[in-house]
Amino acid sequence: MGRNVDNPVFVRARIDEETRDKFKIACMFHKSSMDAVLTELIEEWVAKKYPFVKPSPSVEEAVCEN
């Protein structure tokens, strides 16, 4: 998982209610929290689409390197 497990940040997104409900039920079947699944999906998406992005102390530093 991410590097700041002890200091999570809040990410807000809007999705339709039906999608949220299906996601919540799927997470229950998988016995995972929605937070854990979203973190996994985001990390996989970034690794696949932007493999050059590496964790850094600040977002500005990560963006300026490339």
N, CA, C and O of each residue as an XYZ file, in Angstrom:
264
protein
N       0.829     -1.168      0.000
C       0.000      0.000      0.000
C       0.876      1.234      0.000
O       2.096      1.122     -0.126
N       0.283      2.414      0.139
C       0.993      3.680      0.050
C       2.024      3.878      1.145
O       2.092      3.105      2.101
N       2.815      4.908      0.997
C       3.911      5.150      1.928
C       3.475      5.812      3.221
O       4.201      5.731      4.212
N       2.314      6.469      3.255
C       1.861      7.166      4.454
C       0.636      6.497      5.062
O      -0.395      7.141      5.254
N       0.746      5.220      5.362
C      -0.373      4.467      5.908
C      -0.813      5.066      7.244
O      -2.003      5.054      7.559
N       0.117      5.583      8.023
C      -0.210      6.149      9.328
C      -0.779      7.553      9.234
O      -1.299      8.074     10.221
N      -0.691      8.176      8.065
C      -1.178      9.543      7.893
C      -1.977      9.645      6.591
O      -1.548     10.320      5.656
N      -3.136      8.981      6.523
C      -3.909      9.005      5.278
C      -4.470     10.394      5.000
O      -4.677     11.188      5.918
N      -4.710     10.670      3.746
C      -5.336     11.927      3.340
C      -6.703     11.609      2.754
O      -6.991     10.467      2.395
N      -7.527     12.618      2.664
C      -8.888     12.470      2.174
C      -8.929     12.795      0.687
O      -8.438     13.840      0.262
N      -9.516     11.897     -0.105
C      -9.716     12.117     -1.530
C     -11.216     12.068     -1.778
O     -11.890     11.127     -1.360
N     -11.729     13.068     -2.450
C     -13.172     13.132     -2.677
C     -13.474     12.954     -4.158
O     -12.806     13.524     -5.020
N     -14.490     12.153     -4.432
C     -14.907     11.932     -5.815
C     -16.427     11.785     -5.837
O     -17.039     11.387     -4.845
N     -17.012     12.105     -6.954
C     -18.458     11.949     -7.106
C     -18.732     10.861     -8.131
O     -18.218     10.894     -9.249
N     -19.558      9.889     -7.725
C     -20.015      8.840     -8.630
C     -21.506      8.667     -8.395
O     -22.036      9.108     -7.375
N     -22.175      8.031     -9.331
C     -23.612      7.857     -9.154
C     -23.877      6.846     -8.039
O     -23.041      5.995     -7.737
N     -25.046      6.959     -7.444
C     -25.391      6.157     -6.272
C     -25.382      4.660     -6.560
O     -24.946      3.869     -5.723
N     -25.864      4.265     -7.745
C     -25.905      2.841     -8.090
C     -24.497      2.248     -8.171
O     -24.260      1.139     -7.695
N     -23.571      2.986     -8.773
C     -22.181      2.519     -8.864
C     -21.575      2.396     -7.474
O     -20.890      1.418     -7.174
N     -21.827      3.386     -6.629
C     -21.319      3.339     -5.249
C     -21.862      2.129     -4.512
O     -21.120      1.435     -3.817
N     -23.175      1.869     -4.663
C     -23.784      0.735     -3.969
C     -23.197     -0.593     -4.441
O     -22.905     -1.470     -3.628
N     -23.024     -0.741     -5.762
C     -22.433     -1.982     -6.292
C     -20.996     -2.149     -5.807
O     -20.577     -3.255     -5.464
N     -20.249     -1.057     -5.778
C     -18.870     -1.104     -5.305
C     -18.825     -1.510     -3.831
O     -18.007     -2.338     -3.431
N     -19.706     -0.925     -3.034
C     -19.749     -1.229     -1.600
C     -20.071     -2.706     -1.367
O     -19.448     -3.349     -0.522
N     -21.031     -3.240     -2.104
C     -21.394     -4.655     -1.980
C     -20.240     -5.555     -2.428
O     -19.938     -6.556     -1.779
N     -19.598     -5.192     -3.543
C     -18.457     -5.981     -4.030
C     -17.336     -6.005     -2.993
O     -16.704     -7.041     -2.787
N     -17.090     -4.880     -2.345
C     -16.056     -4.822     -1.310
C     -16.425     -5.717     -0.128
O     -15.560     -6.369      0.456
N     -17.712     -5.745      0.221
C     -18.154     -6.617      1.317
C     -17.928     -8.082      0.955
O     -17.462     -8.860      1.788
N     -18.256     -8.468     -0.287
C     -18.022     -9.850     -0.725
C     -16.534    -10.185     -0.693
O     -16.152    -11.306     -0.357
N     -15.706     -9.219     -1.040
C     -14.259     -9.413     -1.077
C     -13.644     -9.308      0.314
O     -12.460     -9.593      0.496
N     -14.449     -8.898      1.297
C     -14.014     -8.686      2.681
C     -12.878     -7.674      2.752
O     -11.895     -7.857      3.471
N     -13.045     -6.599      1.982
C     -12.075     -5.499      1.960
C     -12.814     -4.189      2.185
O     -13.992     -4.061      1.854
N     -12.117     -3.234      2.745
C     -12.727     -1.908      2.896
C     -12.707     -1.195      1.550
O     -11.878     -1.485      0.688
N     -13.629     -0.265      1.391
C     -13.657      0.538      0.167
C     -12.352      1.329      0.044
O     -11.829      1.497     -1.058
N     -11.832      1.812      1.163
C     -10.562      2.546      1.153
C      -9.430      1.692      0.598
O      -8.648      2.145     -0.238
N      -9.350      0.437      1.076
C      -8.272     -0.446      0.637
C      -8.366     -0.736     -0.858
O      -7.354     -0.728     -1.560
N      -9.581     -0.993     -1.346
C      -9.756     -1.292     -2.770
C      -9.466     -0.065     -3.615
O      -8.802     -0.175     -4.646
N      -9.945      1.096     -3.209
C      -9.662      2.318     -3.971
C      -8.168      2.612     -4.009
O      -7.637      3.008     -5.047
N      -7.493      2.419     -2.886
C      -6.049      2.636     -2.855
C      -5.349      1.705     -3.841
O      -4.484      2.136     -4.604
N      -5.727      0.431     -3.821
C      -5.135     -0.546     -4.734
C      -5.396     -0.166     -6.194
O      -4.487     -0.204     -7.023
N      -6.635      0.198     -6.499
C      -6.976      0.564     -7.881
C      -6.222      1.803     -8.345
O      -5.739      1.847     -9.476
N      -6.119      2.809     -7.480
C      -5.401      4.037     -7.847
C      -3.923      3.744     -8.065
O      -3.334      4.221     -9.035
N      -3.316      2.965     -7.172
C      -1.896      2.637     -7.314
C      -1.638      1.854     -8.597
O      -0.655      2.111     -9.292
N      -2.519      0.896     -8.918
C      -2.364      0.128    -10.155
C      -2.525      1.023    -11.384
O      -1.764      0.896    -12.343
N      -3.499      1.919    -11.365
C      -3.746      2.816    -12.497
C      -2.543      3.727    -12.742
O      -2.101      3.895    -13.879
N      -2.026      4.307    -11.675
C      -0.863      5.200    -11.818
C       0.343      4.416    -12.332
O       1.047      4.888    -13.225
N       0.591      3.228    -11.783
C       1.733      2.418    -12.213
C       1.619      2.034    -13.690
O       2.621      1.991    -14.404
N       0.409      1.759    -14.137
C       0.206      1.355    -15.530
C       0.297      2.540    -16.489
O       0.970      2.456    -17.516
N      -0.366      3.626    -16.164
C      -0.447      4.785    -17.068
C       0.768      5.702    -16.981
O       1.175      6.296    -17.980
N       1.345      5.816    -15.791
C       2.444      6.763    -15.560
C       3.549      6.105    -14.749
O       3.805      6.509    -13.615
N       4.211      5.091    -15.314
C       5.222      4.351    -14.544
C       6.406      5.205    -14.101
O       7.130      4.822    -13.183
N       6.613      6.350    -14.738
C       7.733      7.225    -14.374
C       7.458      8.026    -13.106
O       8.383      8.616    -12.549
N       6.212      8.063    -12.635
C       5.877      8.827    -11.437
C       6.309      8.029    -10.216
O       5.864      6.901    -10.005
N       7.175      8.625     -9.423
C       7.680      7.993     -8.208
C       7.270      8.834     -7.006
O       7.131     10.051     -7.125
N       7.076      8.205     -5.854
C       6.740      8.984     -4.657
C       7.840      9.986     -4.344
O       9.027      9.686     -4.473
N       7.437     11.162     -3.938
C       8.410     12.170     -3.528
C       7.809     12.966     -2.380
O       6.613     12.859     -2.111
N       8.626     13.762     -1.702
C       8.115     14.521     -0.557
C       6.968     15.465     -0.919
O       6.129     15.771     -0.071
N       6.924     15.922     -2.150
C       5.842     16.819     -2.538
C       5.413     16.542     -3.970
O       6.202     16.064     -4.784
N       4.181     16.840     -4.261
C       3.657     16.647     -5.610
C       4.420     17.522     -6.595
O       4.705     17.088     -7.711
N       4.749     18.726     -6.207
C       5.462     19.652     -7.088
C       6.789     19.069     -7.549
O       7.152     19.202     -8.718
N       7.520     18.422     -6.640
C       8.796     17.823     -6.994
C       8.598     16.678     -7.972
O       9.375     16.535     -8.916
N       7.576     15.861     -7.768
C       7.317     14.723     -8.655
C       6.962     15.210    -10.054
O       7.404     14.622    -11.041
N       6.181     16.261    -10.154
C       5.753     16.780    -11.454
C       6.909     17.479    -12.170
O       7.049     17.351    -13.386
N       7.718     18.199    -11.444
C       8.808     18.961    -12.063
C       9.939     18.082    -12.594
O      10.697     18.515    -13.462
N      10.065     16.859    -12.088
C      11.140     15.973    -12.517
C      10.947     15.500    -13.948
O      11.925     15.129    -14.598
N       9.715     15.499    -14.466
C       9.452     14.971    -15.800
C       8.885     16.008    -16.705
O       8.606     15.724    -17.870
